[in-house]
Amino acid sequence: MPRTVDPKHFGLHHSTRLEQSGKKQFTLVINRKSRVIMKDGKNILAKAARIAAKVPGAVICLRTTAPVCSKTQKLLKENNVELCP
């Protein structure tokens, strides 16, 4: 069962929703209706980099209720951020 993690521990904004399901398994959660576009993808990668800096070897995935742009999906996959089901 994933547990919620304090994003301030990683230097992230307090409104960022972050869950941890394993020792090095983190999930960024975005709940909204509007599409996740390239600008959002770059922000997600910046957040993932901050997490990876604190926890070397961290596996980071994204869970969202919104559709994700195909180019953004490709960008995230190239940078080892997977989309969670």
Backbone as ProteinMPNN parsed JSONL, in Angstrom:
{"seq_chain_A": "MPRTVDPKHFGLHHSTRLEQSGKKQFTLVINRKSRVIMKDGKNILAKAARIAAKVPGAVICLRTTAPVCSKTQKLLKENNVELCP", "coords_chain_A": {"N_chain_A": [[0.838, -1.189, 0.0], [0.696, 2.125, -0.978], [2.249, 4.932, 0.599], [1.786, 8.311, 1.639], [4.19, 10.821, 1.106], [6.105, 13.461, 2.525], [6.538, 16.186, 0.499], [8.268, 18.308, 0.919], [10.543, 17.295, 2.026], [12.065, 16.576, -0.124], [12.544, 18.954, -1.291], [10.467, 19.946, -2.774], [7.459, 21.66, -3.88], [4.831, 22.292, -1.538], [2.288, 21.52, -2.389], [2.62, 19.422, -4.084], [1.826, 16.112, -4.793], [3.011, 13.206, -3.531], [3.823, 9.823, -3.473], [5.04, 6.865, -1.851], [5.844, 3.617, -2.583], [7.618, 1.594, -2.26], [10.994, 0.947, -1.09], [12.614, 2.466, -2.801], [10.773, 3.322, -4.658], [8.821, 5.687, -6.103], [5.903, 7.685, -6.637], [4.552, 10.213, -8.545], [1.659, 12.081, -8.26], [-0.948, 13.343, -10.154], [-3.902, 14.918, -10.18], [-6.248, 15.984, -12.218], [-8.301, 17.504, -14.806], [-7.471, 18.599, -17.213], [-5.298, 18.182, -20.044], [-2.02, 16.726, -19.854], [0.716, 18.41, -20.813], [3.707, 19.265, -22.765], [5.097, 21.278, -21.298], [4.27, 20.696, -18.702], [5.416, 18.182, -18.532], [8.155, 18.77, -18.496], [8.306, 20.045, -16.034], [7.652, 17.889, -14.411], [9.851, 16.244, -14.866], [11.812, 17.819, -13.661], [11.023, 17.647, -11.003], [11.341, 14.911, -10.631], [14.103, 14.724, -10.886], [14.947, 16.037, -8.575], [14.039, 14.268, -6.632], [15.531, 11.999, -7.305], [18.061, 12.963, -6.744], [18.098, 13.037, -3.98], [17.525, 10.385, -3.326], [19.403, 8.1, -4.51], [19.163, 6.032, -7.374], [16.44, 5.868, -7.423], [13.175, 4.86, -8.456], [10.865, 6.315, -10.474], [7.52, 7.09, -11.119], [4.602, 8.261, -12.898], [1.331, 9.022, -12.043], [-1.753, 9.823, -13.263], [-4.945, 11.395, -13.762], [-5.563, 12.68, -15.993], [-5.401, 12.932, -19.606], [-2.321, 12.224, -21.333], [-0.126, 13.94, -23.399], [1.223, 12.629, -26.431], [3.852, 13.257, -27.213], [4.863, 14.16, -24.832], [4.679, 11.842, -23.327], [6.648, 10.336, -24.6], [8.939, 11.898, -24.014], [9.018, 11.652, -21.197], [9.378, 8.879, -20.938], [11.883, 8.542, -22.168], [13.441, 9.697, -20.244], [13.317, 8.014, -18.116], [10.941, 8.052, -16.563], [8.135, 6.488, -15.831], [4.713, 5.858, -16.875], [2.196, 5.201, -14.629], [-0.353, 2.713, -14.242]], "CA_chain_A": [[0.0, 0.0, 0.0], [1.531, 3.331, -1.026], [2.048, 5.913, 1.663], [2.07, 9.672, 1.225], [5.481, 11.32, 1.568], [6.18, 14.92, 2.58], [7.353, 16.654, -0.632], [9.283, 19.274, 1.374], [11.766, 16.526, 2.297], [12.813, 16.529, -1.379], [12.658, 20.316, -1.81], [9.369, 20.184, -3.708], [6.372, 22.498, -3.399], [3.962, 21.567, -0.608], [1.08, 21.01, -3.041], [2.978, 18.243, -4.865], [1.396, 14.873, -4.15], [4.06, 12.207, -3.741], [3.601, 8.58, -2.74], [6.149, 5.914, -1.866], [5.3, 2.265, -2.461], [8.739, 0.72, -1.913], [12.108, 1.712, -0.538], [13.061, 3.432, -3.807], [9.697, 3.451, -5.64], [8.041, 6.893, -5.848], [4.875, 7.994, -7.618], [4.018, 11.568, -8.58], [0.224, 11.97, -8.537], [-1.551, 14.571, -10.672], [-5.347, 14.75, -10.373], [-6.89, 17.115, -12.879], [-9.008, 17.116, -16.021], [-6.807, 19.089, -18.424], [-4.227, 17.36, -20.6], [-0.637, 16.939, -19.43], [1.435, 18.802, -22.027], [5.166, 19.258, -22.687], [5.547, 22.138, -20.201], [4.053, 19.904, -17.493], [6.398, 17.11, -18.565], [9.447, 19.32, -18.072], [8.193, 20.25, -14.586], [7.678, 16.554, -13.811], [11.245, 15.8, -14.915], [12.55, 18.58, -12.652], [10.668, 17.045, -9.712], [11.972, 13.587, -10.594], [15.537, 14.938, -10.664], [15.131, 16.364, -7.151], [13.857, 13.03, -5.875], [16.681, 11.139, -7.602], [19.236, 13.522, -6.077], [18.022, 12.646, -2.558], [17.482, 8.924, -3.237], [20.044, 7.545, -5.709], [18.565, 4.793, -7.866], [14.986, 5.901, -7.233], [12.322, 4.581, -9.606], [9.81, 7.307, -10.386], [6.477, 6.967, -12.129], [3.585, 9.298, -12.88], [-0.053, 8.57, -12.096], [-2.593, 10.985, -13.521], [-6.293, 11.15, -14.262], [-5.664, 13.434, -17.246], [-4.682, 12.35, -20.738], [-0.95, 12.726, -21.485], [0.272, 14.167, -24.785], [2.127, 11.572, -26.887], [5.232, 13.755, -27.178], [5.236, 14.202, -23.42], [4.902, 10.444, -22.94], [7.95, 9.96, -25.141], [9.944, 12.616, -23.224], [9.095, 11.039, -19.868], [9.942, 7.537, -21.077], [13.313, 8.701, -22.457], [14.099, 10.125, -19.011], [13.06, 6.97, -17.108], [9.753, 8.281, -15.746], [7.085, 5.674, -16.437], [3.324, 6.156, -16.55], [1.572, 4.134, -13.85], [-1.757, 2.463, -14.639]], "C_chain_A": [[0.881, 1.25, 0.0], [1.213, 4.267, 0.145], [2.452, 7.286, 1.141], [3.358, 10.139, 1.888], [5.437, 12.843, 1.556], [7.081, 15.42, 1.45], [8.433, 17.642, -0.216], [10.603, 18.582, 1.694], [12.668, 16.481, 1.062], [12.989, 17.917, -1.996], [11.595, 20.649, -2.835], [8.301, 21.059, -3.06], [5.409, 21.672, -2.552], [2.705, 20.996, -1.249], [1.355, 19.79, -3.932], [2.547, 16.999, -4.108], [2.387, 13.772, -4.532], [3.781, 11.002, -2.858], [4.821, 7.69, -2.869], [5.576, 4.53, -1.638], [6.373, 1.233, -2.135], [9.874, 1.579, -1.396], [12.586, 2.796, -1.503], [12.033, 3.633, -4.914], [8.817, 4.641, -5.264], [7.059, 7.133, -6.986], [4.453, 9.443, -7.459], [2.562, 11.458, -9.014], [-0.291, 13.332, -8.982], [-3.02, 14.28, -10.949], [-5.928, 16.029, -10.94], [-7.537, 16.632, -14.161], [-8.259, 17.518, -17.289], [-5.596, 18.233, -18.78], [-2.859, 17.729, -20.028], [0.178, 17.196, -20.69], [2.938, 18.872, -21.749], [5.69, 20.116, -21.532], [5.385, 21.405, -18.868], [5.098, 18.794, -17.4], [7.765, 17.576, -18.105], [9.44, 19.581, -16.564], [8.257, 18.91, -13.841], [9.111, 16.024, -13.785], [12.106, 16.538, -13.882], [12.276, 18.012, -11.26], [11.332, 15.678, -9.56], [13.473, 13.709, -10.327], [15.824, 15.264, -9.201], [14.988, 15.125, -6.28], [15.074, 12.129, -6.054], [17.958, 11.655, -6.939], [19.275, 13.123, -4.602], [18.111, 11.135, -2.37], [18.101, 8.35, -4.509], [19.42, 6.201, -6.098], [17.067, 4.735, -7.704], [14.272, 5.615, -8.55], [11.1, 5.481, -9.462], [8.797, 7.073, -11.496], [5.436, 8.067, -11.907], [2.22, 8.644, -12.957], [-0.927, 9.807, -12.233], [-3.963, 10.556, -14.022], [-6.496, 11.826, -15.615], [-4.969, 12.685, -18.382], [-3.302, 13.006, -20.859], [-0.622, 12.797, -22.969], [1.307, 13.117, -25.196], [3.586, 12.012, -26.873], [5.744, 13.816, -25.742], [5.49, 12.794, -22.898], [6.286, 9.984, -23.384], [9.073, 10.611, -24.336], [10.125, 11.967, -21.853], [9.752, 9.667, -19.938], [11.445, 7.594, -21.341], [14.102, 9.067, -21.202], [13.742, 9.237, -17.823], [11.96, 7.33, -16.107], [8.615, 7.557, -16.46], [5.702, 6.171, -16.05], [2.728, 4.965, -15.811], [0.135, 3.942, -14.328], [-2.741, 3.04, -13.646]], "O_chain_A": [[1.722, 1.414, 0.884], [0.075, 4.369, 0.602], [3.348, 7.406, 0.305], [3.59, 9.89, 3.071], [4.81, 13.446, 0.685], [8.272, 15.112, 1.44], [9.422, 17.801, -0.93], [11.662, 19.207, 1.64], [13.887, 16.362, 1.183], [13.523, 18.042, -3.099], [11.79, 21.53, -3.673], [8.247, 21.182, -1.836], [5.198, 20.489, -2.82], [2.109, 20.069, -0.699], [0.422, 19.195, -4.472], [2.859, 16.842, -2.928], [2.567, 13.459, -5.708], [3.537, 11.134, -1.659], [5.547, 7.746, -3.862], [4.907, 4.283, -0.635], [6.048, 0.104, -1.767], [9.737, 2.796, -1.276], [12.922, 3.904, -1.085], [12.39, 4.073, -6.007], [8.144, 4.616, -4.234], [7.341, 6.827, -8.145], [4.044, 9.862, -6.376], [2.259, 10.817, -10.02], [-0.105, 14.339, -8.299], [-3.349, 13.496, -11.839], [-6.082, 17.027, -10.236], [-7.348, 15.484, -14.562], [-8.389, 16.863, -18.323], [-4.959, 17.64, -17.91], [-2.581, 18.896, -19.755], [0.317, 16.313, -21.537], [3.388, 18.578, -20.641], [6.637, 19.715, -20.854], [6.259, 21.482, -18.005], [5.604, 18.5, -16.317], [8.461, 16.85, -17.395], [10.448, 19.364, -15.891], [8.85, 18.82, -12.766], [9.536, 15.425, -12.798], [13.019, 15.954, -13.298], [13.185, 17.908, -10.437], [11.824, 15.336, -8.485], [14.046, 12.883, -9.616], [16.83, 14.818, -8.649], [15.723, 14.951, -5.308], [15.589, 11.566, -5.088], [18.843, 10.866, -6.607], [20.347, 12.899, -4.041], [18.689, 10.653, -1.395], [17.39, 8.134, -5.491], [19.183, 5.346, -5.245], [16.473, 3.665, -7.833], [14.698, 6.061, -9.615], [10.388, 5.422, -8.459], [9.159, 6.882, -12.657], [5.407, 8.713, -10.859], [1.972, 7.811, -13.829], [-0.85, 10.727, -11.418], [-4.118, 9.493, -14.624], [-7.486, 11.571, -16.299], [-4.054, 11.896, -18.143], [-3.131, 14.181, -20.535], [-0.817, 11.83, -23.705], [2.171, 12.754, -24.398], [4.466, 11.214, -26.551], [6.917, 13.555, -25.478], [6.414, 12.578, -22.113], [7.003, 9.324, -22.631], [10.058, 9.949, -24.008], [11.252, 11.757, -21.404], [10.584, 9.329, -19.097], [12.2, 6.786, -20.801], [15.296, 8.779, -21.11], [13.849, 9.654, -16.67], [12.039, 6.956, -14.937], [8.187, 7.956, -17.544], [5.535, 6.828, -15.022], [2.754, 3.843, -16.316], [-0.514, 4.893, -14.766], [-3.951, 2.917, -13.833]]}, "name": "protein", "num_of_chains": 1, "seq": "MPRTVDPKHFGLHHSTRLEQSGKKQFTLVINRKSRVIMKDGKNILAKAARIAAKVPGAVICLRTTAPVCSKTQKLLKENNVELCP"}
